Amino acid sequence: MTMRFRTRAFLICFVPFAVLLTASFWMIQRFVQATVRDGVRASLRENQLAISRIYAKSNLQDSRFLNVAGDNPALEAGIQLLMTEGNSPAARSTVEDQLSELGAHMGFDFLMVSAPDGKPMVGVMRQKGGGSQLVPVDAASLKLTQKGLMQQDGRVLQVASVPIDVAEENIGSLAVGEYFDFSEFTTPAVLLVKGTVINSSVPGVSVSELGSALQYCGAGECELQLGGQDWLSLPIEGISDDNGYALRTLENVDAARGPVQARLRFLFLAVAVGSVVIVFLCSVASSRSIVKPIAAVVAHLKNSTFTGVLPEFQTDLSPILEIRELGESYNWAASSVRKARENLQRAYVEFVESLANALDARDPYTAGHSLRVSQLSCLLAAGMKLSNDEIERIRIGALLHDIGKIGVSDTVLQKPGRLTAEEFALVKEHPVTGRRILEGVQGFAPFLGAVELHHENWDGTGYPKGLAGEAVPIDARIIHVADAYDAMTTDRSYRSGMKHERAMAILREYAGTQFDPVVVKAMAELPPEMVAGGSPVQSTPNEVEKSEVAEV
């Protein structure tokens, strides 16, 4: 029976979708392969053209100008004059004029004459903003570059050089250059020098963002993120030189996917329509035997996440035997879990109350103290509009707040007079002792803050941690006020309890220092008969000294 049900469900649900997905993947694969192949081919062609232009432009040694520049008599004479007169202003001006004339005639943007040892002597450069005029450049600012790329005045130049010989003696060299032009590239490009981006033709992306994205690329191909999109970067061979310059082209992968998505849109639409039709037919065929009962089970289980109670299903959940048996088995398990939870919760509450009663029974003067503090804390929590779960947590935390006094000897707890400083120090250890007692039990974890911190003061002068303000949990702040009120209004071995009005006056006086003012305000707003209903207020008490407030 089980195997037959499993086989039927498998055949109805899996086979149609398997066929559909197989056909869809095959068609999508064919379309994607064709589109990507065309895109890669076009990109490779563009890169090859760009590389060819770079090689052609950088190979200036074969240009007509360099072939005749070394034999230019006027330039040779000017360089000889420059070397003879020790780089005098007149000689330098003569060479600068000759370089400007040559540059204007040949269309170069930069010309420089160097000594035989390679030291720059004279140079001219076209100014920013274009124009045909080349102006002199301070020789001290010129960089020693014979071939490749160089930076001058914030601009990048492609440079080539040729030696100048007179009577087979080298008298120097001539370097010429043109501005490096990104507009010749059909794809976005980035120019780097020693790993730092100095120029870019990538639209809408800053140089700093490019530098951050390319810092891990190394010298080969890499993938990177720019503006939230995937890019591919490839180095262009032939641009890198000894000066540390390198050129990389970039391809926006996400943009390249656009044509693929456009071509597949119709395919996806057709597949989606077919899928909807098949899913609808399969759902109609399978809902009578599988979908409806399973949906009912899922709905019940979802409700259990809010109620915390496992639901029980009706016996006629489904005509399918296996699902009916599953529902019955689940009902038995849910019933057992519910009963066990109720028993555990009842035993847990009884245990907490027994602990509180056992503690209070040690001293006849504190009998019922934990219960009264718990009741008053719940009243305060309700008055402060806390949730039911928070009120329940505060109720149990208040019952347990003095559990640590189990570790304080009876001679101290039942002492008829006021405590000495040493004895009070022992009593002050009970919050930490209480936490140590309870933290070994997982179910007591929500109440540890109330037990350990209910003697912390609003201004940070309390104990055991000296926390201040809202750093103390709200449970502990509420219990602190309720604990103080019950201590002031009940009889002790060394004095009688005070009236409600006097206790409230002291709480107001210490609000903002020892007590949370919000909690004290909530206490003051409660009806006096409700607050005093759980405390044995005396009709003619001896008033407690204010210094005793710090002891409660």
N, C-alpha and C positions, 0 to 999 in steps of 0.2 A: 504493500500500500504506500509506504513512504517513498520507495524508489519510483513508483509510478507517478506520484505527485511531483517529485523532484524533476523527473524527466519531462512531464507535461509543462511545468513552469519554465524549464530551460528552453524547450523547443518554441514555446509561444513568445517568450521575451527576448531570447538571445539571437536566434538564427536570423530574423529579419534585420536586426540592427547590425549584425556581423556582416551580412551581405552589403547593406547600405554603406557602412563605414569603409569596407574594402574597396568598393567602387569609387567612393568619394576620394579616398586617399590616393588611389591610382590616378584619377583625373587631376587632382590638385598637384600631384607630383609632376605630371607632364607639363602643366601650365607653368608651374614655378621654375622648372628647369629651363624651359624655353625663354621665359622672361629674364631670369638671372643671367643666362648665357648671353643674351643680346646686350644687357646692361654692362656686363664685364667686358665684352668685346669692344663696345663703344668707349668705355673708360680707358682701356688699354691703348686704343688708337690715339685718344687725346693725349695721354701721357707720353706716348712715343713722339708725337709731333712737338710737344713742349720740350722734351729732352733734346730732340734734334736742333731746335732753335737755340737752346742753351749752349750746346756744343759749338754751333756755328758762330755764335756771338762771342763766346769765350776764347775761341781760337784766333785771337787778334794777331798772333805772330805771322800768320799768312796773309794778312791784309796788305793792300797796296801801299798804305802809309808806312808801315813798319819796314817794308822792303827798301824804301828810299830814304827813310828818316835818318838812318845812320850815315848816309852820304850827303846830307844837307850841308853845304859849305857855310851858309850863314849861321846855322845852329852850332856847327863845329867851332867856328871862329868865336862865337859868343861864349861858348863853354871854356875855350882856351883863355879868353880875356878874363872870364870869371875866376879861373884858377890862378892866372898870373897876378891879378890885382887883389887876390885874397878876399874874394866875395865882397868887393866894394859895391856901394849903392848904384853907381853908374853901370858897372858890369852886370849886376843883378837886374837892373831895369831893362838893359838891352836884351838879356835872355828872356825876361818875362814878356817883352813885346813880341819876340820871335815865337814864343810858345802860344801867346794869345792869337797871333796871326795864323799859326798852323792849326790850332784848335778850332778857330772860327771857320777856316777853309774846309777842314775835314769833318767837322760836326762833333768832335769829342768834347766831353764835359770836364775832363781833367787831364793835365799834363804836368810832369814833374821831371826835373833833371837831378840825378844823383851823382856823387863823386865816385871814383873807382872803388872806394871801400864800401859803397852802398849808402853813405850818409846823404840824406836829402839836402839839396842846396837851394833850388828855386822851383816854385810850383804855381800854377794858375788853375782856377776852378770856376765853373759857371755858377752864378749866384742862385739862391732859392728864388722861385718865381719865374724861372725860365729866362728868355731873352738870349741874344747871341753873344753878349759881352762876357769875356772871361777875365777875372780879376786876380791879382796876385794873392798868394796864400803865404802866411808866415811859415818859413822853413822849419822853425822849431816845432810847429804843430803837425807837420807832415809825418806820416808813418812810413816805415821801411817796408814796402811791399813791391816785389818785382813781378808777381803774377798771381792771379786769383781774385779774391774779394777783399775789400778793405772798407773801413768806416772813416768818413771824414766829415766833420761838422754835422754829425747826426744822420748822414746819408750814406748809403751803401753804393760802392763803385765796383765795376768789373775792370780789372787792371791787367795790362800786358806790358812788357818792356823789351827794349832792344839795346844792345851795347853800341856805343859811339866810339869808333876807332879813327885815329889819325896816324898815318904812316905806320900801320900795324901796331900802334900803341893805343891802349884803351884810356880814353880821357873821361869816361863816365858812362852813364846809361840814361835812356829816355823811357819814361813810363807814361802810358796813356790809358784813359779809362772812360767808361760811360756809366751813367746811373743804371743801377739794377732795376728793371721794370717788371713788376708783377702782372701788368696788364697783358703780357704776352702769353700768360698761362691760361689754358681753358678750364682748368680745375683750380679750386682754392689751394694756396700754397703758403708755407711758413718758412721764413729764413731765420736760422739760429746761428749764434756764434758761441762756441764753447758751452752748448746746452741752453743758452738764454735766448728767448725769442726777441728779435729786434724789428721784425717787420712781418706783416701778414696781409693776405688778401681774402681772409675768411670773413664773410659779411656777418655783422651783428655780434662778433665775439671779440672781447678785449684781449690785448697782448698778455696781461697778467693771467687771465683765465686759460689762454692757450699754453702759457708756460707751466701752469700747475698741472694741466692735463697731459702734457708731453714729457714731464720730468721722469716718468718711469718707462718711456718707450725704448730707450737705448738707441742702438744704431739700426735696428731692423723694423719689420712691420709690426704694428701694434693697433689695438682697439682702445678707444677712449670715449669719454662722455663730455659733450659740450652743449650747454644750454638744455640739458635734460634729454639729449638725443645721442644715439650711437654713431660714432664716426670711425673710419678706417684711415690710418696714416701709413704712407709708404715713403722711404727715402729715395731721393733722386741721385743716382750715381753720376759722378763727373763734376758735381758742384763742390763737394767737400774738398778742402785743401788744408795745407799746413797751418793756416791761420785759424783753424777751428770753425770755419763756416760750413754749414750744412743746409740743404734745402729739402723740405718734405712736402709732399702733396697730401691732401685730405679729401676723403669722400664721405658724404653724409649717407650713412647706411639707411637711416629711417626715411630719408627723402627718396632713396633709390627703391625703397619698398612701395612707394606710392603707385608706380605703374603696375606693380604686381597686384596690389590690392584692387586697382581699378579693373584689371583683366579678370580677377577672380570674383568680383562682386556679383556678376550675373550667375556664375557657377554656384557660389554660396547661396544665392537666393533660390536657385532651383533645388539645391540639396536641402535647404531649410524647408521649402514647401513639401518636398517629398518626405522628409523626416516627420513633419507634423502629421501628414496624412497617415503614414505608417504607425506612428505613435498612437494616434487616435484609434485606429483600427485594432491595434494590439491591446490598448487599454480597455476598449469595449469588450474584447474577447476574454480578457483576464480579470476584469474587475469583479465579475460574479463569483469567481472562485478564490481570488487572492487579494485584490486591491482593497475592496471594501472592508473585510475583517482586519486586515493589517493596518489600514488607515485608522480604524476604530481603536486598535491597540496603541498606535502611536499617539493618538489624541489623548487617551487616558494617561499615558506615560508622561506626556508634556504637562498635563495638569498636575501631576505629582511633583514636578519641579517647583511649583508655587505653593502647594499645600504641604509638602513634606510627607505625605501619606501615600503609600502604594495603593492603587485602586483595585477593586475587584470587578471582574467582567461577568456578564450574563452568560448562562450556559448555552444559549442559542446564538453565540457570537458568530458562528459560521456553520454552514452545512458540511464543510470539510471536516472529516474526523480528526485529522492531525491538528488543525487549528482549535477545534473544540477541546481536545485533550491538552493542548498548550494552555488555553485559557483556564481550564480547571486546575492544572498544576500551578499556574501562576496565582490563582485565587487562594490556594492552600498556603503557598509561600507568603503571600501578602498578609493573610490573616495571622499567620504565625509571627511575622515581623511586627505587625501592629500590636499584638498582645505583648510581645517581648519588650517593645518600646514603652508601652504603657506601664508595664511592671518595673522596668528600669527607671523610668521617670519618677514613678511613685516612690520607689526605694531610694532614689537619689535625694528627693525632697525630704523624705523622712529622716535620712541620714544627716542632712544639713541641719534640720531642726533639732535632732538629737545632740549633735555637736554643740549647738548654741545653748541648749538647755543644760548640758553637762558642764559647760563652762560657767554659766550663771549660777549653777547650784553650789559652786565652791564658796561663794560669799553671799550670805543672806541679804546684804545690802544691794547687791547687783542682780538679784533674782529678777528675771524677766527683762533685763536691760537690752540684750541683743534683739529680742522680739519687738520691744518698744521702738528702738532705733530703726529697725527694719520697717515697721509700720509708718513711722514719721517720715522716713526717707522716701517711701512710696508716695506719701501725700505730697511731699515737695516735688518729686519727679513728675507727678501728674499735674501739679500746679504750674510747672515749667513747660508743659506740653511735650514731654518726651514720649517716645513711642512705647507701645506695650512691651516690646522685647527689651527695651532699655530699662523700663520699670521693673520687669521681672529679674533682670540681671542685677539691678541695684538692691532689690529685695533680698536676694540670696547673699550678695556681697555684704550687706549690712548684718545679716544673721551671722556671718563668719568673721566680721571685722576684728573681733577681739580673740580669735582662736589662738593667736600666739601667746596669750596670757597663760596657756597651759604650761608654758615653760617658766613661769614666774612662781616662786614659792608661795605657799599659803601665808607664811609669816609676813610677807610683804603685802600681799593682796588684802589680807584681813587685819592689817595693823590698825588699832583703834585711833591712833593719832595721825598727824600729817607725816608724809614720807620725808626722809632725809634725802640729800642730794645723791648719795650713793644708791639708795633704794629707788629713787625716781629714775636713775640711769638704767637700773635693771628693768623697770617697767617700760622704758622707752625702747627696749629691744624687742618688744612683743610684735610690732608690725613686720620686722624682718623674720622673726621666728615663725609668724603665721604664714608668710609667703613660702618659707622653706618647708613647712608642713604640707601645704596644699599643692605646691608646684610639681610634686611627683605624680599627681593624679591628673590625667588629661582633661577630665570633665570640669575641673576647677580652674582651668586657664582663664576664662573670662572674668574671674573675680579676684585675680591676684593683685591688680592695680588698686582695687578698693581696700583690700586687706593690708597691703604694704604702705599705702600713701594716704590713709585717712587722717593722719596727724600732720600732714604738710600744710603750712600756712600760706595765705594769699601773697604775703610779702616775702616769702622765701625763708622765714625764720623757723620753720617747723622741722620735723625729722621724719624719716631717717636720711633723706637725700637732699633736703633743703631746696626743693623745687618751688617755683613761684608761679602765680597766675594760672593761665590755662595750660601750662605744662603739666599740671596735676589733672588727672582724668576727672570728668564731671561726676562719676560715681563717688570718688573719694571726697570731692568738695561737698557734695550733698550729705554724705554720711558724717563728715566732719561737723557740720552744723547740727544735724540731728543728734549726734553723740554728745556734743557739748550741751545742748538743751536738756537732754535726759539726765546728764550728770549733774547739772545745776538744779534741776527740779525734783530730784530724788534724795532721800535721806542717805547719809553716809555715817560711818561709825564715829566721825569726829564733828559732824554738824548735820543740821536738818536742811531739807530742800527748800528752795525759794519759790516764790509765786511766779506765775506765768509772765506777768507784766515786768517784773524785775529781770527775769531771764532774757526776755525780748529786748529790754533796754541794754543789757550787756552785749547781746549779739549785735545790736545796731552800733554800739560804741566801737566794737572791734571789727565791724565790716570794713573791708578794704585793707586791713592789716593781717588779722588772723583768719578771717572768714571771707569767702567769695561774696561780694556785695549783692550779686544777682540772686544767689541762693537765699541770703538773709532777707532780701526784699520779697522773694516768693514766700518765705516763712511768715513774714509780717502780714501778707495778704490773706493767709489762711484764717478761718474763724478760730478764735481762741479756744472755744470748747472742743473743736476738732483736734487742735494741736495738743491740748492738755488732756484729751480723753484717754490717751494711753499712758500718761505719767501720773504717779501718785503725788500730786501737788499738795503741799502742806498748807494748812490754813494760817498758822502762825509760825513761820520758819525763821531761823536765824539766817540772815543774808550771807551769801558766800562772798569772800573777798575777791576783788577783781583779779588778783594775782593767781587765783586758782583756775582761771579760765585756761591758762596755758597748760594746765595739767590734764585736761580732759581730751 
